[in-house]
Amino acid sequence: MRRQLSVVLFGVGILVAGRTISAHHAFAAEFDKDKPVKLTGTVAKMEWINPHPWIHIDVKTGDGKTERWMIEASAPNNLLRRGFTRDSLPPGSVIIVDGYQALDGAKRANGTALTWPDGRHLFIGSSGTGAPFEKLAPPPPKK
């Protein structure tokens, strides 16, 4: 009886954990695939946190004002495997970010591609979240 109860509790635990992991954060729950953004701005700060780092950039608008945008990036481990570290974007760096704006219209976006002024590209998006990353992913490196 005890063994059966343990097996049942283990099974329920796996189901709950699996549901939590898959529901972790679907792109469509927060961001709008029909609102692509391309932002050029100056890095104010980089928050290297789990589950997603955030890049805060100051973007000048057409009327000369400055807006602070928050860009969500892929998990820190994914970025590290792509050669991106917590020191890759010091404050004051100018970058271009492609991504998708938040559903609520806030100055927040899910980033897909980051481009430096010298033309280097980095895919900063997550795959498997429902984000249309193929559309805004950087071009493949030239050989």
WOWO-V472952 format. One record per backbone hydrogen bond with DSSP energy under -1.0 kcal/mol. CO is the residue of the C=O (numbers start at 1). NH is the residue of the N-H. E is the energy in kcal/mol with one decimal. If there is no record, write none. Layout:
BEGIN
co=CO nh=NH e=E
co=CO nh=NH e=E
END
This chain:
BEGIN
co=1 nh=5 e=-2.3
co=2 nh=6 e=-2.2
co=3 nh=7 e=-2.4
co=4 nh=8 e=-2.6
co=5 nh=9 e=-2.7
co=6 nh=10 e=-2.5
co=7 nh=11 e=-2.6
co=8 nh=12 e=-2.6
co=9 nh=13 e=-2.3
co=10 nh=14 e=-2.3
co=11 nh=15 e=-2.3
co=12 nh=16 e=-2.6
co=13 nh=17 e=-2.6
co=14 nh=18 e=-2.9
co=15 nh=19 e=-2.2
co=16 nh=20 e=-2.4
co=17 nh=21 e=-2.6
co=18 nh=22 e=-2.5
co=19 nh=23 e=-1.9
co=21 nh=24 e=-1.1
co=26 nh=29 e=-1.3
co=27 nh=30 e=-1.6
co=27 nh=31 e=-3.1
co=30 nh=103 e=-2.9
co=32 nh=35 e=-2.0
co=35 nh=101 e=-2.5
co=37 nh=99 e=-2.2
co=39 nh=97 e=-3.0
co=41 nh=95 e=-2.6
co=42 nh=58 e=-2.7
co=43 nh=92 e=-2.9
co=45 nh=56 e=-2.9
co=47 nh=49 e=-1.4
co=47 nh=54 e=-2.1
co=53 nh=73 e=-2.6
co=54 nh=47 e=-3.3
co=55 nh=71 e=-2.8
co=56 nh=44 e=-3.4
co=56 nh=45 e=-1.3
co=57 nh=69 e=-3.0
co=58 nh=42 e=-2.1
co=59 nh=67 e=-3.0
co=61 nh=64 e=-1.8
co=65 nh=61 e=-3.1
co=67 nh=59 e=-3.3
co=69 nh=57 e=-2.4
co=70 nh=109 e=-2.7
co=71 nh=55 e=-2.7
co=72 nh=111 e=-2.6
co=75 nh=79 e=-2.1
co=76 nh=80 e=-2.6
co=77 nh=81 e=-2.0
co=78 nh=82 e=-1.0
co=79 nh=84 e=-2.6
co=80 nh=83 e=-1.6
co=85 nh=88 e=-1.8
co=90 nh=93 e=-2.0
co=93 nh=43 e=-3.1
co=95 nh=41 e=-2.5
co=96 nh=115 e=-2.8
co=97 nh=39 e=-2.9
co=98 nh=112 e=-3.3
co=98 nh=113 e=-1.4
co=99 nh=37 e=-2.7
co=100 nh=110 e=-2.5
co=101 nh=32 e=-2.7
co=102 nh=105 e=-1.7
co=106 nh=108 e=-2.4
co=107 nh=70 e=-2.0
co=108 nh=102 e=-2.2
co=109 nh=72 e=-3.3
co=110 nh=100 e=-1.7
co=112 nh=124 e=-1.8
co=112 nh=125 e=-1.2
co=113 nh=98 e=-2.7
co=114 nh=122 e=-1.9
co=115 nh=96 e=-2.4
co=116 nh=119 e=-2.4
co=120 nh=116 e=-2.3
co=122 nh=114 e=-2.6
co=124 nh=74 e=-2.5
co=129 nh=27 e=-2.5
co=131 nh=133 e=-2.3
co=132 nh=135 e=-1.0
co=133 nh=137 e=-1.1
END
